[in-house]
Amino acid sequence: MLRWFLSPFVGQEWSYWRAVLACFLAASTFWVLRALNKTYTTKITYPVAWRYNEAQFVPVQPLPTEVAVNVTGRGWKLLRRSLPLEVKPAELTLEALPSTRYVTARNLRPALQLAMEGLQFNYLLTDTLWIEFDRLVSRRLPLALSPASDGSALPYAASFSPSSIRFRGPANKVNSLPDPYPVHLPQAPAGSTTGDIRVPIGGPELVEPDVQDVRVRLLHRPLVTVPLQVVPELMDAPQGHLYQLSPGTVQVQLQCFPEDTARLSRKEVHVQLHYGQFINSDSSLRPFLSQRPTAARGGQVLTPGVRVTVKK
């Protein structure tokens, strides 16, 4: 049967095949045109445009751009909707913001019927479109260096250009921004030979700063000195004896930044004396600072020596 069907086409010239192809194209074209003239009922998605006061309100979540609907129309109109052609969207006007949280099918129907030219709107495939808005506000904040990851102060101060930044966005997010606004330095800020670096300004989603980065000039910070009296610890002394230290406490100086003084703990300061390492003939030992607080940038023992005697 296959041979019988193909036998008329065997041995034909190219002109014959061109005629056959033209017939197929003409028949397909007439079939498509006839199909497009028929009326169909189907499900499509239709674009939606939102109208609201953009100078006072901002959407917190992305607004729906299309809605699923059931429509009836000729094939030409349905084809136009499926192709990437410009289609008049259904315009929805929002009032009573930001308290409005949703739009129902009752509100969507008039806008869809007005926008659908040549299509009969039947019904929505969804009952409610959820929306969320907040008031659009602006707030100007000064800048400051963010602290180290462990909460300690940075070893340098900074001057900023500009010295403050205006943030614009939803009221809930803008009002929760810290004051001053922290600027996070890169991992190696000392890489600039002039002391100037450009630092990008971050921020929460939907909050826009009026500049994308700031110029930061790093400045050395002076340290403050904190005096302490510490009881030294005698190490490696023979067991079975009582020892008397004179003086009983040694004077220690710690250096730190002013905001770290409250974080200095006396319990973290340890001064040791190693028995047998005498520095002169009167049995004096040299004290040394064995441990200091993490917030301290430096430290030293001012007492030159501690005399050790055995109690009788």
C-alpha positions as CSV (number, residue, x, y, z in Angstrom):
1,M,0.0,0.0,0.0
2,L,2.9,2.4,0.7
3,R,4.4,1.7,-2.7
4,W,1.0,2.3,-4.3
5,F,0.7,5.6,-2.5
6,L,4.2,6.8,-3.4
7,S,4.3,5.6,-7.0
8,P,2.7,8.8,-8.5
9,F,5.5,10.9,-7.0
10,V,8.4,8.8,-8.1
11,G,10.4,10.3,-11.0
12,Q,8.7,13.7,-11.1
13,E,10.5,16.9,-12.0
14,W,11.2,19.8,-9.7
15,S,8.4,21.9,-11.2
16,Y,5.9,19.2,-10.2
17,W,7.1,19.3,-6.6
18,R,6.8,23.1,-6.6
19,A,3.2,22.9,-7.7
20,V,2.4,20.3,-5.0
21,L,4.1,22.5,-2.3
22,A,2.1,25.5,-3.5
23,C,-1.1,23.5,-3.2
24,F,-0.3,22.4,0.3
25,L,0.5,26.0,1.4
26,A,-2.7,27.3,-0.1
27,A,-4.8,24.6,1.6
28,S,-3.1,25.2,5.0
29,T,-3.6,29.0,4.7
30,F,-7.3,28.6,3.9
31,W,-7.6,26.1,6.8
32,V,-6.0,28.5,9.3
33,L,-8.0,31.5,8.1
34,R,-11.2,29.5,8.4
35,A,-10.2,28.3,11.9
36,L,-9.4,31.9,13.1
37,N,-12.9,33.1,12.0
38,K,-14.5,30.7,14.4
39,T,-15.5,31.5,18.0
40,Y,-13.8,29.9,21.0
41,T,-14.1,29.9,24.7
42,T,-10.8,29.5,26.5
43,K,-8.6,30.5,29.4
44,I,-6.1,33.3,29.0
45,T,-4.1,35.7,31.1
46,Y,-4.8,39.4,30.7
47,P,-2.5,42.3,31.7
48,V,-3.4,44.6,34.6
49,A,-2.1,48.1,35.2
50,W,-2.3,49.6,38.7
51,R,-3.1,53.3,39.2
52,Y,-2.3,54.9,42.6
53,N,-0.6,57.9,44.1
54,E,3.1,57.0,43.5
55,A,4.3,60.1,45.3
56,Q,2.8,59.0,48.6
57,F,2.7,55.2,48.5
58,V,4.9,52.3,47.5
59,P,4.1,48.6,47.1
60,V,5.8,46.4,49.6
61,Q,5.3,43.3,47.5
62,P,5.4,43.1,43.7
63,L,1.9,43.8,42.2
64,P,0.3,41.2,40.0
65,T,0.9,42.0,36.3
66,E,-1.7,39.6,34.9
67,V,-4.9,37.8,35.9
68,A,-6.3,34.5,34.7
69,V,-9.7,34.8,33.0
70,N,-12.1,32.8,31.0
71,V,-13.2,34.6,27.7
72,T,-15.1,34.0,24.5
73,G,-14.0,35.5,21.2
74,R,-12.9,34.9,17.6
75,G,-9.6,33.2,16.9
76,W,-8.1,36.4,15.5
77,K,-8.6,38.2,18.9
78,L,-7.3,35.2,20.8
79,L,-4.2,34.9,18.6
80,R,-3.5,38.6,19.0
81,R,-3.5,38.1,22.8
82,S,-1.1,35.2,22.6
83,L,1.4,37.0,20.4
84,P,3.8,39.5,21.9
85,L,1.8,42.5,20.7
86,E,0.7,45.5,22.6
87,V,-2.6,44.8,24.4
88,K,-4.6,47.5,26.3
89,P,-4.3,46.5,30.0
90,A,-7.2,46.6,32.5
91,E,-6.6,49.7,34.6
92,L,-7.3,49.3,38.4
93,T,-7.5,52.4,40.5
94,L,-6.6,51.9,44.2
95,E,-8.1,54.1,46.9
96,A,-7.8,54.1,50.7
97,L,-4.1,53.1,50.8
98,P,-2.3,51.8,52.6
99,S,-5.2,50.0,54.4
100,T,-6.3,48.2,51.3
101,R,-5.0,44.7,51.4
102,Y,-6.8,43.0,48.5
103,V,-8.8,43.5,45.3
104,T,-11.9,41.2,44.7
105,A,-13.4,39.9,41.5
106,R,-16.2,42.4,41.9
107,N,-13.7,45.2,41.6
108,L,-11.8,43.6,38.7
109,R,-14.8,42.8,36.5
110,P,-15.6,46.4,35.2
111,A,-12.0,47.1,34.4
112,L,-11.6,43.9,32.5
113,Q,-14.8,44.3,30.5
114,L,-13.8,47.8,29.5
115,A,-10.3,46.8,28.4
116,M,-11.2,43.6,26.4
117,E,-12.0,44.9,22.9
118,G,-13.5,42.1,20.8
119,L,-13.5,39.6,23.6
120,Q,-16.4,38.6,25.9
121,F,-15.3,38.4,29.5
122,N,-16.9,35.4,31.2
123,Y,-15.4,35.0,34.7
124,L,-12.2,35.3,36.7
125,L,-10.2,32.1,37.6
126,T,-9.2,33.7,40.9
127,D,-11.4,35.5,43.4
128,T,-8.9,37.8,45.1
129,L,-5.6,39.6,44.3
130,W,-3.5,40.3,47.4
131,I,-1.6,43.6,47.6
132,E,0.4,45.4,50.3
133,F,1.3,49.1,50.4
134,D,3.2,51.4,52.8
135,R,3.6,55.1,52.9
136,L,6.6,56.5,51.0
137,V,8.9,58.5,53.3
138,S,12.3,60.0,53.3
139,R,14.8,60.2,56.1
140,R,18.3,61.7,56.3
141,L,20.9,59.9,58.5
142,P,24.4,60.7,59.5
143,L,27.1,58.1,58.8
144,A,29.5,56.3,61.2
145,L,31.8,53.3,60.9
146,S,30.3,50.0,61.9
147,P,32.1,48.3,64.8
148,A,34.2,45.2,64.4
149,S,32.5,41.8,64.2
150,D,33.2,41.2,67.9
151,G,31.7,44.5,68.9
152,S,35.0,46.2,69.7
153,A,35.9,49.7,68.4
154,L,37.9,50.1,65.2
155,P,41.5,51.4,65.3
156,Y,40.6,54.4,63.2
157,A,38.1,57.2,62.9
158,A,36.7,58.3,59.6
159,S,35.4,61.4,57.8
160,F,32.7,60.8,55.1
161,S,31.8,62.7,51.9
162,P,28.9,63.2,51.9
163,S,28.5,63.2,55.7
164,S,24.9,62.1,55.6
165,I,22.6,60.2,53.2
166,R,18.9,60.5,52.5
167,F,17.0,57.2,52.3
168,R,13.7,56.8,50.5
169,G,11.3,53.9,50.7
170,P,8.5,52.2,52.8
171,A,7.9,53.9,56.1
172,N,8.2,50.7,58.1
173,K,11.7,50.0,56.7
174,V,13.1,53.5,56.6
175,N,12.1,54.3,60.2
176,S,13.8,51.2,61.4
177,L,17.2,52.2,60.0
178,P,19.9,52.8,62.7
179,D,21.0,56.3,63.5
180,P,23.8,56.9,62.7
181,Y,23.8,54.6,59.7
182,P,26.7,52.2,59.8
183,V,29.2,52.0,56.9
184,H,30.9,48.7,56.6
185,L,34.5,48.9,55.5
186,P,36.1,46.3,53.1
187,Q,38.4,43.6,54.4
188,A,41.6,45.6,53.8
189,P,40.9,49.3,54.1
190,A,44.6,50.1,54.5
191,G,45.1,49.3,50.8
192,S,44.7,53.0,49.9
193,T,47.9,54.9,50.1
194,T,46.1,58.2,50.5
195,G,43.8,57.0,53.2
196,D,40.7,57.5,51.0
197,I,38.5,54.6,49.9
198,R,35.1,54.3,48.1
199,V,32.6,52.3,50.1
200,P,29.2,51.2,48.6
201,I,26.1,52.0,50.7
202,G,23.8,49.1,51.3
203,G,20.3,49.1,52.6
204,P,17.1,47.0,52.9
205,E,15.1,46.0,49.9
206,L,12.9,48.7,48.5
207,V,14.9,51.4,50.3
208,E,16.9,53.7,48.0
209,P,19.8,55.9,49.1
210,D,20.4,59.2,47.3
211,V,24.0,58.1,46.6
212,Q,25.4,54.7,45.8
213,D,28.7,55.0,47.6
214,V,30.6,57.4,49.8
215,R,34.3,58.5,50.1
216,V,35.8,57.5,53.4
217,R,39.0,59.0,54.8
218,L,40.5,57.0,57.6
219,L,42.1,58.8,60.5
220,H,44.2,57.4,63.3
221,R,42.6,57.4,66.7
222,P,44.3,58.3,70.0
223,L,44.2,55.7,72.8
224,V,43.2,56.4,76.5
225,T,45.2,54.9,79.4
226,V,43.4,53.0,82.1
227,P,45.4,52.4,85.3
228,L,44.8,49.2,87.3
229,Q,46.1,47.6,90.5
230,V,46.5,43.8,90.0
231,V,47.6,41.1,92.5
232,P,50.4,39.1,90.8
233,E,50.4,35.3,90.6
234,L,53.5,33.4,91.7
235,M,54.4,30.6,89.3
236,D,56.7,27.5,89.7
237,A,57.3,28.1,93.4
238,P,58.2,25.1,95.6
239,Q,55.3,23.5,97.3
240,G,54.8,23.5,101.1
241,H,55.8,27.1,101.8
242,L,53.9,30.3,102.2
243,Y,55.3,33.3,100.3
244,Q,54.9,37.0,100.9
245,L,54.9,39.5,98.0
246,S,56.1,43.0,98.5
247,P,54.4,45.0,97.2
248,G,51.2,43.0,97.2
249,T,49.8,44.6,94.1
250,V,51.5,45.8,90.9
251,Q,50.5,48.8,88.8
252,V,49.3,48.0,85.3
253,Q,48.4,50.4,82.4
254,L,46.0,49.3,79.6
255,Q,45.4,51.3,76.4
256,C,42.1,51.2,74.7
257,F,39.7,53.4,72.7
258,P,37.2,55.5,74.8
259,E,34.1,53.5,73.9
260,D,35.9,50.2,75.0
261,T,36.7,51.3,78.5
262,A,33.4,49.9,79.8
263,R,34.3,46.5,78.3
264,L,37.6,46.2,80.2
265,S,37.2,43.5,82.9
266,R,39.7,43.3,85.8
267,K,39.2,39.5,85.9
268,E,40.8,39.2,82.5
269,V,44.0,41.0,83.5
270,H,46.7,38.6,84.8
271,V,50.2,39.4,86.0
272,Q,52.7,36.5,86.7
273,L,55.9,36.1,88.6
274,H,58.2,33.2,87.7
275,Y,60.0,31.8,90.8
276,G,63.7,31.6,90.3
277,Q,64.0,34.3,87.7
278,F,65.4,36.9,90.1
279,I,66.5,40.3,88.8
280,N,68.7,41.3,91.8
281,S,70.1,40.1,95.1
282,D,67.1,41.0,97.2
283,S,65.0,38.2,95.7
284,S,63.0,40.4,93.4
285,L,61.1,39.0,90.5
286,R,60.1,40.9,87.4
287,P,56.3,40.9,86.8
288,F,55.0,40.5,83.3
289,L,51.5,40.9,81.8
290,S,50.4,37.4,80.8
291,Q,46.8,38.2,79.8
292,R,44.8,41.3,79.0
293,P,41.2,41.9,77.8
294,T,40.4,41.6,74.2
295,A,39.2,45.2,74.1
296,A,42.7,46.4,75.2
297,R,44.9,47.6,72.4
298,G,48.1,47.5,74.5
299,G,49.3,47.2,78.1
300,Q,52.3,47.2,80.3
301,V,53.4,46.6,84.0
302,L,54.8,49.7,85.6
303,T,56.0,48.1,88.8
304,P,59.7,47.1,88.1
305,G,60.0,44.3,90.6
306,V,58.2,42.3,93.4
307,R,60.2,41.0,96.3
308,V,59.4,37.4,97.3
309,T,60.1,36.1,100.9
310,V,59.2,32.9,102.6
311,K,56.9,33.1,105.6
312,K,58.0,31.3,108.8
